[in-house]
């Protein structure tokens, strides 16, 4: 492991105490394998085949949901339907093995299932609604119990044959095998009791995954975890497996389509969470791999605890909570510092979720963890405070609704841009550089450009490519490329009369690191292009190519330009901002810059070396020719 990678996880253990423990819930002699929550209840899936339902307000047990014949490995909430989806050990007729993971897409009304037999399966609930007349599921169902692509029937006669081995009783009981052998209580809590306590009725039937909704060998290992990434424009599914690979799938109405693979090479991927354009993958060896969705690259490695499995992760805004096999829970900031760590359980922490106290987003936050010590613990946490003077959420506002002290879109955008300390020479600021690139891409997009990030290699800051397309005419438009850089040099406090990362107006000037070199020119040119675009008077295509390594040698820039020449396109002229005006009120165009050539110059003579003081007379000396 290189020292550069080590520096990304420099605070492995924090002295900051963990959050307050609000309450402990106790499962009877059973590990807590899965957790979920809605507005009123916490649901815990156990090793003893049951799902316990706990009241959020009083922490009291409300009821037990039964119906699985094996350990409840995953729970998922479909909020808009108020459904609870669960998966379990093998449902013998499918051959899928253990159903390790579930992910629900509200956009597509589809549940995705990660299986032990390496298959990826899904069920589209539009199919269910279209066949409601013949469906065994009543319209009033609030909780659906899905396992192995099907749901074990909760009432009525058995719908599958008993297996002589898996459904057998202990020999001393001398009973023939039946499907309730692994679930002696015999099915779910009664419909009447559930309706009385929760106001819902259980599922009266089962759902079958069509053979067309199965991707065999989706991975070369068990699919342990999944997460959905959804925006207005797309739905993507990330899957993690024992083959040490995270796969990214485009979710369509026809099913998932493989879009990209991230090879991590640090043990099985056991946990996944996503935030914005970033995927966090918790691995078997104690590492969290941070993956950038836009550039499809590995951007960070967080060392949580080497050789200790990370079995669950949860995230609120920019705070990441990791839960490990040694019982420890750790909180990581947006800059990947460990800001809190505490011993959460006596055994292995197997599951975790973050939920609001009473379902309202204005109520307090709770981190809920479950372990193999038979305990569920509820911790009081707070959302991270935005770092001072920074806006790292990638959002950009136009001039409408700005603070009165901000007089234009340009100065508002510049204030946000300057607030990100994108110091490329400081390894501790590498994430800030990436966030600056993401922010700039979003800014250009909202100003009217087609913008994207281009990777420059592992461990290097990406390029921002944005194109403002001019009006179409009878003749071909010229294409002008504007080159700039979003990285800045360090800003020691000494010598500054104000915070260098807070845009400050004083005596008619704007002060802040990068205002001149080079964030100010980037924003000025972008706003000018947006203004011309809005007036339909932009008569050329203006291409922005902005790098993030200029202040430390432009590492990877040349290679990236050659690699992405087709995306950049043909260029007729290049505009740079590394020049000056004749005076403060006299703008000018500098049409040529003297370059820099680095070379080693060697001058020699064709005569042999002479010893000083022995040879007489004048001799030719190569030094004179220098």
ZIVENLIN-V231939 format. One record per residue. RES is the residue in one letter. PHI is phi in degrees with one decimal (NA if undefined). Layout:
res:RES phi:PHI
res:RES phi:PHI
This chain:
res:X phi:NA
res:X phi:-74.7
res:X phi:-64.6
res:X phi:-64.3
res:X phi:-67.6
res:X phi:-59.3
res:X phi:-65.2
res:X phi:-72.6
res:X phi:-124.6
res:X phi:-70.2
res:X phi:-108.9
res:X phi:-70.0
res:X phi:-134.0
res:X phi:-100.8
res:X phi:-80.7
res:X phi:-68.0
res:X phi:-66.2
res:X phi:-73.3
res:X phi:-69.4
res:X phi:-70.0
res:X phi:-83.9
res:X phi:-83.7
res:X phi:-163.3
res:X phi:-120.2
res:X phi:-112.0
res:X phi:-117.3
res:X phi:-89.8
res:X phi:-77.6
res:X phi:48.3
res:X phi:-155.4
res:X phi:-69.3
res:X phi:-96.8
res:X phi:-89.6
res:X phi:-151.5
res:X phi:-139.7
res:X phi:-155.7
res:X phi:-154.1
res:X phi:-120.9
res:X phi:-64.6
res:X phi:-110.4
res:X phi:-130.7
res:X phi:-108.2
res:X phi:-112.7
res:X phi:-126.3
res:X phi:-94.9
res:X phi:-116.6
res:X phi:-75.1
res:X phi:-93.9
res:X phi:82.1
res:X phi:-106.0
res:X phi:-117.5
res:X phi:-89.2
res:X phi:-115.0
res:X phi:-118.2
res:X phi:-74.8
res:X phi:-65.8
res:X phi:-75.7
res:X phi:-108.4
res:X phi:62.3
res:X phi:-93.8
res:X phi:-71.3
res:X phi:-97.5
res:X phi:-170.5
res:X phi:-124.1
res:X phi:-94.8
res:X phi:-123.0
res:X phi:155.2
res:X phi:-77.8
res:X phi:-112.0
res:X phi:-154.7
res:X phi:-59.8
res:X phi:-86.5
res:X phi:-87.3
res:X phi:-149.6
res:X phi:-130.4
res:X phi:-145.1
res:X phi:-99.6
res:X phi:-99.6
res:X phi:-59.5
res:X phi:-68.0
res:X phi:-103.4
res:X phi:57.0
res:X phi:-107.4
res:X phi:-110.0
res:X phi:-109.4
res:X phi:-137.7
res:X phi:-135.4
res:X phi:-146.5
res:X phi:-63.0
res:X phi:-53.6
res:X phi:-94.6
res:X phi:-60.8
res:X phi:-79.6
res:X phi:-87.4
res:X phi:72.9
res:X phi:-81.1
res:X phi:75.4
res:X phi:-61.2
res:X phi:-100.7
res:X phi:-76.0
res:X phi:-145.6
res:X phi:-133.6
res:X phi:-147.1
res:X phi:-107.2
res:X phi:-107.1
res:X phi:-70.0
res:X phi:-64.8
res:X phi:-95.8
res:X phi:53.2
res:X phi:-133.2
res:X phi:-104.6
res:X phi:-105.8
res:X phi:-128.0
res:X phi:-97.9
res:X phi:-115.6
res:X phi:-67.9
res:X phi:-81.9
res:X phi:74.1
res:X phi:-88.2
res:X phi:-111.2
res:X phi:-122.2
res:X phi:-152.3
res:X phi:-128.9
res:X phi:-93.5
res:X phi:-77.7
res:X phi:-63.8
res:X phi:-62.7
res:X phi:-67.2
res:X phi:-68.8
res:X phi:-71.6
res:X phi:-116.3
res:X phi:-61.6
res:X phi:-64.0
res:X phi:-101.7
res:X phi:-75.3
res:X phi:-76.8
res:X phi:-95.7
res:X phi:-71.3
res:X phi:-60.9
res:X phi:-86.9
res:X phi:-61.1
res:X phi:-108.9
res:X phi:-124.1
res:X phi:-106.9
res:X phi:-106.3
res:X phi:-107.2
res:X phi:-140.2
res:X phi:54.6
res:X phi:82.0
res:X phi:-138.6
res:X phi:-115.9
res:X phi:-64.1
res:X phi:-57.5
res:X phi:-94.5
res:X phi:-139.6
res:X phi:83.2
res:X phi:-74.7
res:X phi:-65.3
res:X phi:-115.5
res:X phi:-141.8
res:X phi:-77.4
res:X phi:-74.3
res:X phi:-93.8
res:X phi:-62.3
res:X phi:-97.4
res:X phi:-67.6
res:X phi:-105.1
res:X phi:-89.7
res:X phi:-91.0
res:X phi:-56.1
res:X phi:-59.1
res:X phi:-68.0
res:X phi:-79.2
res:X phi:52.2
res:X phi:-117.1
res:X phi:-71.3
res:X phi:-64.7
res:X phi:-150.1
res:X phi:-71.6
res:X phi:-97.7
res:X phi:-61.8
res:X phi:-90.5
res:X phi:-141.8
res:X phi:-57.3
res:X phi:-74.5
res:X phi:74.8
res:X phi:95.1
res:X phi:-81.9
res:X phi:-57.1
res:X phi:-61.8
res:X phi:-55.8
res:X phi:-64.7
res:X phi:-68.2
res:X phi:-65.8
res:X phi:-65.6
res:X phi:-71.5
res:X phi:-86.8
res:X phi:-112.5
res:X phi:76.0
res:X phi:-135.6
res:X phi:-119.3
res:X phi:-75.3
res:X phi:-70.0
res:X phi:-109.1
res:X phi:159.9
res:X phi:-144.2
res:X phi:-114.4
res:X phi:-110.3
res:X phi:-77.9
res:X phi:-63.4
res:X phi:-60.9
res:X phi:-72.5
res:X phi:-102.2
res:X phi:-132.6
res:X phi:-106.3
res:X phi:-70.9
res:X phi:52.1
res:X phi:-62.6
res:X phi:-131.6
res:X phi:-102.5
res:X phi:-175.5
res:X phi:-59.3
res:X phi:-92.7
res:X phi:-80.3
res:X phi:-152.3
res:X phi:-149.5
res:X phi:-151.9
res:X phi:-99.0
res:X phi:-118.0
res:X phi:-130.6
res:X phi:-131.2
res:X phi:-63.5
res:X phi:-92.4
res:X phi:-154.3
res:X phi:-127.0
res:X phi:-124.0
res:X phi:-120.9
res:X phi:-106.8
res:X phi:-123.9
res:X phi:-120.1
res:X phi:-142.4
res:X phi:-70.4
res:X phi:-84.8
res:X phi:67.4
res:X phi:-126.5
res:X phi:-105.0
res:X phi:-110.5
res:X phi:-109.7
res:X phi:-118.7
res:X phi:-82.1
res:X phi:-91.1
res:X phi:-120.7
res:X phi:-65.2
res:X phi:-85.5
res:X phi:131.2
res:X phi:-70.4
res:X phi:-124.2
res:X phi:-62.9
res:X phi:-109.9
res:X phi:-164.6
res:X phi:-125.0
res:X phi:-107.9
res:X phi:-90.5
res:X phi:-98.7
res:X phi:58.1
res:X phi:-136.5
res:X phi:87.5
res:X phi:-58.4
res:X phi:-89.1
res:X phi:-104.9
res:X phi:-149.7
res:X phi:-137.0
res:X phi:-138.9
res:X phi:-135.9
res:X phi:-144.2
res:X phi:62.7
res:X phi:-94.2
res:X phi:-123.4
res:X phi:-112.8
res:X phi:-110.8
res:X phi:-116.2
res:X phi:-87.5
res:X phi:-110.7
res:X phi:-65.4
res:X phi:-94.5
res:X phi:91.4
res:X phi:-107.7
res:X phi:-111.5
res:X phi:-94.9
res:X phi:-102.6
res:X phi:-114.2
res:X phi:-93.8
res:X phi:-70.2
res:X phi:-68.2
res:X phi:-94.1
res:X phi:58.4
res:X phi:-129.2
res:X phi:-80.7
res:X phi:-107.0
res:X phi:-152.5
res:X phi:-130.8
res:X phi:-99.7
res:X phi:-89.7
res:X phi:-80.5
res:X phi:-162.1
res:X phi:-59.5
res:X phi:67.2
res:X phi:-120.8
res:X phi:-59.0
res:X phi:-100.7
res:X phi:-99.7
res:X phi:-156.1
res:X phi:-142.4
res:X phi:-139.0
res:X phi:-143.0
res:X phi:-132.5
res:X phi:54.1
res:X phi:-98.0
res:X phi:-90.5
res:X phi:-108.2
res:X phi:-109.0
res:X phi:-110.6
res:X phi:-121.1
res:X phi:-117.6
res:X phi:-71.5
res:X phi:-91.5
res:X phi:89.7
res:X phi:-90.7
res:X phi:-118.1
res:X phi:-131.1
res:X phi:-111.7
res:X phi:-122.8
res:X phi:-86.8
res:X phi:-63.5
res:X phi:-95.0
res:X phi:66.9
res:X phi:-91.1
res:X phi:-79.0
res:X phi:-99.7
res:X phi:-166.4
res:X phi:-151.3
res:X phi:-156.3
res:X phi:-79.4
res:X phi:-86.2
res:X phi:-139.5
res:X phi:-73.0
res:X phi:-113.8
res:X phi:-88.3
res:X phi:-86.5
res:X phi:-99.6
res:X phi:-152.8
res:X phi:-161.5
res:X phi:-147.4
res:X phi:-118.3
res:X phi:-143.0
res:X phi:-83.8
res:X phi:-56.7
res:X phi:-125.9
res:X phi:92.4
res:X phi:-83.5
res:X phi:-68.2
res:X phi:-88.2
res:X phi:-86.2
res:X phi:-66.1
res:X phi:-96.6
res:X phi:-130.2
res:X phi:-97.7
res:X phi:-111.4
res:X phi:-124.2
res:X phi:-127.5
res:X phi:-133.8
res:X phi:-86.9
res:X phi:-93.4
res:X phi:69.9
res:X phi:-119.8
res:X phi:-112.7
res:X phi:-119.6
res:X phi:-112.6
res:X phi:-112.1
res:X phi:-88.2
res:X phi:-124.5
res:X phi:-126.0
res:X phi:-70.3
res:X phi:-66.1
res:X phi:-80.5
res:X phi:-58.2
res:X phi:-63.1
res:X phi:-53.1
res:X phi:63.7
res:X phi:-121.2
res:X phi:-127.3
res:X phi:-103.3
res:X phi:-88.4
res:X phi:77.0
res:X phi:-91.8
res:X phi:-140.3
res:X phi:-106.1
res:X phi:-82.9
res:X phi:-65.8
res:X phi:-64.3
res:X phi:79.5
res:X phi:-75.2
res:X phi:-59.1
res:X phi:-60.5
res:X phi:-76.2
res:X phi:-102.1
res:X phi:-97.6
res:X phi:-156.8
res:X phi:-59.1
res:X phi:-64.8
res:X phi:-70.4
res:X phi:-64.6
res:X phi:-62.5
res:X phi:-63.7
res:X phi:-63.0
res:X phi:-69.1
res:X phi:-65.0
res:X phi:-64.7
res:X phi:-68.8
res:X phi:-92.2
res:X phi:-77.9
res:X phi:-83.4
res:X phi:-90.0
res:X phi:-70.4
res:X phi:-83.9
res:X phi:-106.4
res:X phi:-56.9
res:X phi:-70.2
res:X phi:-106.4
res:X phi:-62.5
res:X phi:-66.7
res:X phi:-62.3
res:X phi:-62.9
res:X phi:-65.1
res:X phi:-66.1
res:X phi:-63.8
res:X phi:-64.4
res:X phi:-63.4
res:X phi:-61.8
res:X phi:-64.3
res:X phi:-58.4
res:X phi:-66.0
res:X phi:-62.1
res:X phi:-61.3
res:X phi:-61.7
res:X phi:-73.5
res:X phi:-84.5
res:X phi:117.7
res:X phi:-92.2
res:X phi:-87.6
res:X phi:-127.2
res:X phi:-156.6
res:X phi:-106.1
res:X phi:-119.1
res:X phi:-69.8
res:X phi:-115.4
res:X phi:123.0
res:X phi:-62.5
res:X phi:82.7
res:X phi:-115.6
res:X phi:-76.0
res:X phi:-74.8
res:X phi:-86.2
res:X phi:-106.7
res:X phi:-112.9
res:X phi:-138.4
res:X phi:-129.8
res:X phi:-92.8
res:X phi:-90.7
res:X phi:-76.0
res:X phi:-67.6
res:X phi:-82.8
res:X phi:-141.8
res:X phi:-72.9
res:X phi:-105.2
res:X phi:-63.8
res:X phi:-81.0
res:X phi:-68.7
res:X phi:-119.8
res:X phi:-110.9
res:X phi:-102.8
res:X phi:-101.8
res:X phi:-101.7
res:X phi:-157.2
res:X phi:-145.6
res:X phi:-96.1
res:X phi:-85.1
res:X phi:-132.1
res:X phi:-88.6
res:X phi:-58.7
res:X phi:-132.4
res:X phi:-58.2
res:X phi:-61.2
res:X phi:-62.5
res:X phi:97.4
res:X phi:-106.4
res:X phi:-90.8
res:X phi:-147.7
res:X phi:-61.5
res:X phi:-63.3
res:X phi:-105.6
res:X phi:-123.9
res:X phi:-64.6
res:X phi:-125.8
res:X phi:-94.3
res:X phi:-151.9
res:X phi:54.7
res:X phi:85.5
res:X phi:-119.5
res:X phi:-106.3
res:X phi:-116.2
res:X phi:164.2
res:X phi:-65.8
res:X phi:96.0
res:X phi:-59.3
res:X phi:-95.9
res:X phi:-128.9
res:X phi:-143.8
res:X phi:-72.2
res:X phi:-59.7
res:X phi:-59.4
res:X phi:-61.2
res:X phi:-66.3
res:X phi:-62.2
res:X phi:-65.6
res:X phi:-64.3
res:X phi:-68.6
res:X phi:-64.0
res:X phi:-63.0
res:X phi:-64.4
res:X phi:-64.8
res:X phi:-64.1
res:X phi:-63.9
res:X phi:-66.5
res:X phi:-88.1
res:X phi:60.1
res:X phi:-120.9
res:X phi:-80.0
res:X phi:-94.2
res:X phi:-148.6
res:X phi:-91.3
res:X phi:-106.6
res:X phi:-104.8
res:X phi:-93.5
res:X phi:-128.1
res:X phi:-116.7
res:X phi:-102.0
res:X phi:-125.2
res:X phi:-130.0
res:X phi:-63.0
res:X phi:-76.9
res:X phi:-137.1
res:X phi:101.5
res:X phi:54.3
res:X phi:-60.9
res:X phi:82.1
res:X phi:-67.4
res:X phi:-60.5
res:X phi:-62.8
res:X phi:-67.5
res:X phi:-61.6
res:X phi:-67.0
res:X phi:-69.0
res:X phi:-112.2
res:X phi:-58.5
res:X phi:-66.4
res:X phi:-67.1
res:X phi:-69.4
res:X phi:89.1
res:X phi:-69.8
res:X phi:-124.7
res:X phi:-96.0
res:X phi:-154.2
res:X phi:-122.5
res:X phi:-114.0
res:X phi:-124.6
res:X phi:-113.4
res:X phi:-82.7
res:X phi:-150.0
res:X phi:-130.3
res:X phi:-89.0
res:X phi:-67.7
res:X phi:-151.4
res:X phi:-65.0
res:X phi:-114.4
res:X phi:-126.6
res:X phi:-68.2
res:X phi:-149.3
res:X phi:-111.4
res:X phi:-89.0
res:X phi:-100.5
res:X phi:-160.6
res:X phi:-128.1
res:X phi:-76.2
res:X phi:-85.6
res:X phi:-121.8
res:X phi:-119.0
res:X phi:-98.9
res:X phi:-152.2
res:X phi:-113.1
res:X phi:-104.5
res:X phi:-127.8
res:X phi:-120.6
res:X phi:-137.1
res:X phi:-108.3
res:X phi:-84.6
res:X phi:-94.6
res:X phi:-71.1
res:X phi:-63.0
res:X phi:-115.1
res:X phi:-83.3
res:X phi:-66.7
res:X phi:90.3
res:X phi:-106.2
res:X phi:-71.9
res:X phi:-99.4
res:X phi:79.4
res:X phi:-81.5
res:X phi:-128.4
res:X phi:-76.2
res:X phi:-117.2
res:X phi:-56.3
res:X phi:-61.4
res:X phi:-63.8
res:X phi:-73.9
res:X phi:-67.7
